[in-house]
Amino acid sequence: MSATFSTLDEFRALLADAPQVDSKAMGEAEERNGQLTKPPGALGRLEDMAIWYAGWRGNPRPSIEAPQVIVFAGNHGVTAQGVSAFPAEVTEQMVLNFQHGGAAINQLSKAAGASMDAIALSLDTPTADFTQAPAMDDADVVTALKTGWDAVSADADLLVVGEMGIGNTTSAAAIANALYGGAAEDWVGRGTGVDDAGLVNKARVVREGVEKHAGGDGLDTLQRLGGRELAAMAGAIARARSLRIPVIMDGFICTSAAATLEATQKGALDHVIAGHVSAEAAHGAVLAQLGKEPILSLNMRLGEGSGGALAINILKSAVACHSGMATFAEAGVSDA
């Protein structure tokens, strides 16, 4: 699909018209799964993941050959409120580290056989402090969505998106609070390692932002409380859907960004699976709201797409078993 957009309403229309799972391919994958040389259900969730993947690829016997990892980076004006233990300059420093191959996500992408790109979004122009004004205006959020949309390779057969942005756990918490309610304290965590006083301050900032920007749909929430890198992740996830590329979701920040799509268009994340549940306390709560069961739980909280990238090998293994195993007939083994 070559569809694109220049306004939020056009993006909403693309979400509404996004392709659905190929039920024929999924049915054929289920049939094949029932004939493989193993007891029924013996591979547990690996079987479900392989069938899900086959349905989105439109191929009952697929393979994963070209996973893509994209890390988006942005700076947040809300850091002026003292919500992070690190200065905003660290964002640019980490982007350089990604580009030089020195970060954890570089190693995890390489181990998974994935291409990896790092894309910085206007680091010299932070978003607005969302306690004072919407984080992004219409043009800003559309540009960020398009950056993510355009970054997805049509040749990819699996996508992981990640982020880097000092202050972005505050944006993620504010988005989750705005979408799902409750108290600000329910959604904030220590992020880069703020102390107890910092946690109280972070909750205050989230509360003020949510109170100021209440109402609207998921994309309105993304614009008012998010950041460029969160919008870029949302754009990439939506683009993957248009290309029938399954997505492995990363941690709290990525999940909050993705949640704005689901809040805008029900079913927008049907092509998405949760790579892991992070140590950021509210991540599990957002996954529960989305009905996503994580593949891994390893107490990670790095971001960068690291948990999603780590899960690539699990999904590759699931698909390899599904497509590579012999059926009872092929192996000459009795299934009786």
Secondary structure, DSSP 8 states (H G I E B T S, - for coil): -----SSHHHHHHHHHT-----HHHHHHHHHHHTTBSS-TTTTTHHHHHHHHHHHHHT-SS-----EEEEEEE---GGGGG---SS-THHHHHHHHHHHTT-SHHHHHHHHTT-EEEEEE--TTS----TTTS-SS-HHHHHHHHHHHHHHS-TT-SEEEEEEE-TTHHHHHHHHHHHHH-S-GGGT---TTT--HHHHHHHHHHHHHHHHHT--S-HHHHHHHH--HHHHHHHHHHHHHHHTT--EEE-SHHHHHHHHHHHHHSTTTTTTEEE-B--SSTTHHHHHHHHT---SB-------TTHHHHHHHHHHHHHHHHHHHS-BHHHHT----
